[in-house]
Amino acid sequence: MANGTLHLSESLDELKETVKQIRFYKFQSSPRNFSVPDAFHTTKTETEALVTMRVADESNLEKLAATHRCQYEIRDLSLEDIFVEVVSEG
């Protein structure tokens, strides 16, 4: 909860298990138009995109990377990092 708005409602263990930061990189073209529906937060540079999102199945990440012709890596987040990413704008 932040500013009176409930953003997520689940156990702390489940949050840590499912909410991840994904680094998409080595795009064959610019990541400028890269987007992930339902992402909590996305930051893009000229060469990569950092996306905080719920990862229920890694095969979805594989499909997303194949569609955008890039590579990806999954990063675990602390509960504090999850909070910051989920309540931030963007």
C-alpha positions as CSV (number, residue, x, y, z in Angstrom):
1,M,0.0,0.0,0.0
2,A,1.3,3.5,-0.9
3,N,-0.6,6.8,-0.7
4,G,-3.8,4.9,0.3
5,T,-3.7,2.7,-2.8
6,L,-3.3,-1.1,-2.5
7,H,-0.9,-2.2,-5.3
8,L,-0.4,-5.9,-4.4
9,S,-2.1,-8.3,-2.0
10,E,-0.2,-11.5,-1.5
11,S,2.2,-13.1,0.9
12,L,5.8,-11.7,1.2
13,D,7.2,-15.0,0.0
14,E,5.0,-15.1,-3.0
15,L,6.0,-11.5,-3.9
16,K,9.7,-12.3,-3.7
17,E,9.1,-15.5,-5.7
18,T,7.1,-13.9,-8.6
19,V,8.0,-10.2,-8.9
20,K,11.4,-9.9,-10.7
21,Q,13.4,-7.3,-12.6
22,I,14.1,-8.4,-16.1
23,R,17.0,-6.9,-18.1
24,F,16.4,-7.1,-21.8
25,Y,19.5,-6.4,-23.8
26,K,21.3,-7.0,-27.1
27,F,18.4,-5.8,-29.1
28,Q,18.8,-6.2,-32.8
29,S,17.1,-2.8,-33.1
30,S,16.5,0.0,-30.6
31,P,14.4,-0.9,-27.5
32,R,12.6,2.5,-27.9
33,N,9.3,0.8,-28.8
34,F,9.7,-2.1,-26.4
35,S,6.9,-2.5,-23.8
36,V,5.5,-5.1,-21.6
37,P,1.8,-5.1,-20.8
38,D,1.1,-5.1,-17.0
39,A,4.7,-4.3,-16.1
40,F,5.0,-2.5,-12.8
41,H,7.9,-0.3,-13.9
42,T,10.0,0.0,-17.1
43,T,13.2,2.0,-17.6
44,K,14.8,2.1,-21.1
45,T,18.1,3.3,-22.4
46,E,19.5,3.2,-25.9
47,T,20.7,-0.4,-25.4
48,E,18.5,-2.1,-22.8
49,A,15.2,-2.2,-21.0
50,L,14.8,-2.9,-17.3
51,V,11.3,-4.2,-16.5
52,T,9.8,-5.0,-13.1
53,M,7.0,-7.5,-13.6
54,R,5.4,-10.6,-12.3
55,V,7.0,-13.7,-13.7
56,A,4.8,-16.7,-13.4
57,D,6.3,-18.7,-16.3
58,E,9.7,-18.1,-17.9
59,S,8.5,-19.3,-21.2
60,N,6.6,-16.0,-21.5
61,L,9.9,-14.2,-21.2
62,E,11.4,-16.4,-23.9
63,K,8.6,-15.5,-26.3
64,L,8.9,-11.8,-25.4
65,A,12.6,-11.9,-26.1
66,A,12.2,-13.8,-29.3
67,T,9.5,-11.3,-30.5
68,H,11.7,-8.3,-29.8
69,R,14.9,-10.2,-30.9
70,C,16.9,-9.6,-27.8
71,Q,18.3,-11.5,-24.8
72,Y,17.2,-11.3,-21.2
73,E,18.3,-12.1,-17.6
74,I,16.2,-12.3,-14.5
75,R,17.2,-10.4,-11.4
76,D,15.7,-11.2,-7.9
77,L,14.5,-8.2,-5.9
78,S,14.4,-7.5,-2.2
79,L,11.0,-6.6,-0.6
80,E,12.2,-3.0,-0.4
81,D,13.1,-3.0,-4.1
82,I,9.8,-4.5,-5.0
83,F,8.0,-1.8,-3.1
84,V,9.9,1.0,-4.8
85,E,9.4,-0.5,-8.3
86,V,5.7,-1.2,-7.8
87,V,4.8,2.2,-6.5
88,S,7.0,4.2,-8.9
89,E,5.6,5.9,-11.9
90,G,6.6,4.5,-15.4
